[in-house]
Amino acid sequence: MKLLLSISFFFFFLSNLLMLISMIISKKSFEDREKCSPFECGFDPKSLPRIPFSLHFFLITVIFLIFDVEIALLFPIIPNFNMSNFYSWFLLSSFFIIILLIGLYHEWNQKMLNWTY
């Protein structure tokens, strides 16, 4: 028991010592302008780094990405037509397209597809 306690104390002391040494070695100088300034192709940036971004444009982009992935998921349905019977293929593809249309209707109903903002 004493051995376990002494080993754990040793590792605790060693880890704290290493943390202290790393804090002393890596002390940063906040007065140095060159280290704190942003670097943009060799010259100082003229504009603010936080420019306003259209949230509506971002949502349109996300909607496009989601529907693009869903359309890409439709491609394996076409070769699957030869491997399954017509009824199951038609049911699966109709179900998938209905889900896409419901999502499109929901986005349209929430007025996310309007550019008049």
Secondary structure, DSSP 8 states (H G I E B T S, - for coil): -HHHHHHHHHHHHHHHHHHHHHHHHT---TT-HHHHS--BTTB---S-S-----HHHHHHHHHHHHHHHHHHHHGGGTGGGTTS-HHHHHHHHHHHHHHHHHHHHHHHHTT-S----
